[in-house]
Amino acid sequence: MKPEEFKDKVVIVTGGSRGLGRAIAVGFATEGAKVVVASRKIDTCRAVVDVIEDAGGEAWACAAHMGETDDLDALIEGTYQRFGQVDVLINNAGINIAFGPLADVAAEAFDKMVAVNLKGPWYLASRLAQRMSEQGGGCVINVLSVAALSTPAYSGIYAATKAGLKALTEVMAQEWAKWNIRVNALAPGSYYSDLTYGAIEAIPGYGEGMVQAALIPRIAETEEILNPIFYLASESFTTGITLVADGGLMAKR
Ligand SMILES: NC(=O)c1ccc[n+]([C@@H]2O[C@H](COP(=O)([O-])OP(=O)(O)OC[C@H]3O[C@@H](n4cnc5c(N)ncnc54)[C@H](OP(=O)(O)O)[C@@H]3O)[C@@H](O)[C@H]2O)c1
């Protein structure tokens, strides 16, 4: 990225309170961006904002459930009121509450995963795209998972929602290029976060399996996923792709 490329850009990060989203929020703020930290819990969002402000940055905390369209409308309105524009949306919030065989998954868990991992990112990006078009363009990054490409057993619903978001990424890129909006996806492999600790607890052998599956035989640190995000947010000729940051998991298959 160019020096000061993100200075004064406005970046919304969903799921910005923990894990990768927190690293993204702090990372963009360190580069001079104005960051909106969104998740369900306002207190954890405010804690990230405090860290950013203590370091001299600018940020705003907003409680928004990805499954609630009213919350997402309020997130958009609040951001425009506070910062007047949105340059980058990072649809990072995601859940996996349906580990295990497909035959055992409850319908309620399926619905919730679709709402948070698929419908919410579509709704937020779609409503924002119209506003971004009026300001001359922008950039959307949808965080998938390598599961969208490798479709592993015992994470079927997760893989399906992420594969669905990959499809939507490609359609968004086609439909919004005329508005100067680039849309890309990032498919990370395993890095340390609450989600990964949950998988390690729920699926016997998950941690060892992820290490063995990759060419770089370890689970990544959260910050290692940040550079690919910076690349996708930087000005470039890139749109409609899924960038993979998986330690070589797909290449080893
Ligand atoms: N960890 C990995 O190895 C890995 C690998 C590939 C892809 N990913 C993807 O990367 C993204 C970030 O994952 P992570 O591991 O960093 O997750 P994480 O540590 O579990 O954090 C999840 C974030 O999403 C928020 N969130 C959860 N449910 C939400 C909802 N209904 N509405 C709004 N926000 C919600 C959480 O905050 P609240 O609890 O306050 O809502 C939190 O900020 C996800 O899309 C995940 O699928 C992760």
The ligand as an SDF file (V2000), in Angstrom:
LIG
                    3D

 48 52  0  0  0  0  0  0  0  0999 V2000
  -10.5880  -18.0360   13.4430 N   0  0  0  0  0  0  0  0  0  0  0  0
  -10.2670  -18.5970   12.3070 C   0  0  0  0  0  0  0  0  0  0  0  0
   -9.3200  -19.4220   12.2440 O   0  0  0  0  0  0  0  0  0  0  0  0
  -11.0170  -18.2450   11.0570 C   0  0  0  0  0  0  0  0  0  0  0  0
  -10.6330  -18.8890    9.8860 C   0  0  0  0  0  0  0  0  0  0  0  0
  -11.2830  -18.5450    8.7050 C   0  0  0  0  0  0  0  0  0  0  0  0
  -12.2570  -17.5820    8.6950 C   0  0  0  0  0  0  0  0  0  0  0  0
  -12.6170  -16.9660    9.8510 N   0  0  0  0  0  0  0  0  0  0  0  0
  -13.6520  -15.9270    9.7560 C   0  0  0  0  0  0  0  0  0  0  0  0
  -13.0820  -14.7090   10.1920 O   0  0  0  0  0  0  0  0  0  0  0  0
  -14.1030  -13.8820   10.7690 C   0  0  0  0  0  0  0  0  0  0  0  0
  -13.6810  -13.4340   12.1560 C   0  0  0  0  0  0  0  0  0  0  0  0
  -13.5450  -14.5930   12.9490 O   0  0  0  0  0  0  0  0  0  0  0  0
  -12.7870  -14.6160   14.3580 P   0  0  0  0  0  0  0  0  0  0  0  0
  -12.1880  -15.9580   14.4820 O   0  0  0  0  0  0  0  0  0  0  0  0
  -11.9290  -13.4360   14.4950 O   0  0  0  0  0  0  0  0  0  0  0  0
  -14.0570  -14.5350   15.3130 O   0  0  0  0  0  0  0  0  0  0  0  0
  -14.2200  -14.3050   16.8710 P   0  0  0  0  0  0  0  0  0  0  0  0
  -12.9070  -14.1040   17.5630 O   0  0  0  0  0  0  0  0  0  0  0  0
  -15.1310  -15.3840   17.3300 O   0  0  0  0  0  0  0  0  0  0  0  0
  -14.9820  -12.8840   16.8810 O   0  0  0  0  0  0  0  0  0  0  0  0
  -16.2370  -12.7960   16.2650 C   0  0  0  0  0  0  0  0  0  0  0  0
  -16.6400  -11.3440   16.1870 C   0  0  0  0  0  0  0  0  0  0  0  0
  -17.9240  -11.2750   15.5700 O   0  0  0  0  0  0  0  0  0  0  0  0
  -18.8430  -10.6500   16.4750 C   0  0  0  0  0  0  0  0  0  0  0  0
  -20.1400  -11.2830   16.3170 N   0  0  0  0  0  0  0  0  0  0  0  0
  -20.5010  -12.5480   16.6170 C   0  0  0  0  0  0  0  0  0  0  0  0
  -21.7850  -12.7430   16.3370 N   0  0  0  0  0  0  0  0  0  0  0  0
  -22.2670  -11.5670   15.8480 C   0  0  0  0  0  0  0  0  0  0  0  0
  -23.5360  -11.1270   15.3870 C   0  0  0  0  0  0  0  0  0  0  0  0
  -24.6110  -11.9250   15.4100 N   0  0  0  0  0  0  0  0  0  0  0  0
  -23.6570   -9.8630   14.9730 N   0  0  0  0  0  0  0  0  0  0  0  0
  -22.5960   -9.0110   14.9830 C   0  0  0  0  0  0  0  0  0  0  0  0
  -21.3810   -9.3640   15.4000 N   0  0  0  0  0  0  0  0  0  0  0  0
  -21.2230  -10.6340   15.8380 C   0  0  0  0  0  0  0  0  0  0  0  0
  -18.2280  -10.8320   17.8570 C   0  0  0  0  0  0  0  0  0  0  0  0
  -18.6010   -9.8180   18.7780 O   0  0  0  0  0  0  0  0  0  0  0  0
  -19.9060   -9.9180   19.7280 P   0  0  0  0  0  0  0  0  0  0  0  0
  -19.8190  -11.1950   20.4560 O   0  0  0  0  0  0  0  0  0  0  0  0
  -19.8130   -8.6920   20.5730 O   0  0  0  0  0  0  0  0  0  0  0  0
  -21.0720   -9.8220   18.7960 O   0  0  0  0  0  0  0  0  0  0  0  0
  -16.7480  -10.6940   17.5420 C   0  0  0  0  0  0  0  0  0  0  0  0
  -16.4060   -9.3360   17.4290 O   0  0  0  0  0  0  0  0  0  0  0  0
  -15.3810  -14.7100   10.7560 C   0  0  0  0  0  0  0  0  0  0  0  0
  -16.1600  -14.3650    9.6400 O   0  0  0  0  0  0  0  0  0  0  0  0
  -14.8700  -16.1330   10.6260 C   0  0  0  0  0  0  0  0  0  0  0  0
  -15.8210  -16.9740   10.0210 O   0  0  0  0  0  0  0  0  0  0  0  0
  -12.0240  -17.2780   11.0340 C   0  0  0  0  0  0  0  0  0  0  0  0
  1  2  1  0
  2  3  2  0
  2  4  1  0
  4  5  1  0
  4 48  2  0
  5  6  2  0
  6  7  1  0
  7  8  2  0
  8  9  1  0
  8 48  1  0
  9 10  1  0
  9 46  1  0
 10 11  1  0
 11 12  1  0
 11 44  1  0
 12 13  1  0
 13 14  1  0
 14 15  2  0
 14 16  1  0
 14 17  1  0
 17 18  1  0
 18 19  2  0
 18 20  1  0
 18 21  1  0
 21 22  1  0
 22 23  1  0
 23 24  1  0
 23 42  1  0
 24 25  1  0
 25 26  1  0
 25 36  1  0
 26 27  1  0
 26 35  1  0
 27 28  2  0
 28 29  1  0
 29 30  1  0
 29 35  2  0
 30 31  1  0
 30 32  2  0
 32 33  1  0
 33 34  2  0
 34 35  1  0
 36 37  1  0
 36 42  1  0
 37 38  1  0
 38 39  2  0
 38 40  1  0
 38 41  1  0
 42 43  1  0
 44 45  1  0
 44 46  1  0
 46 47  1  0
M  CHG  2   8   1  16  -1
M  END
$$$$
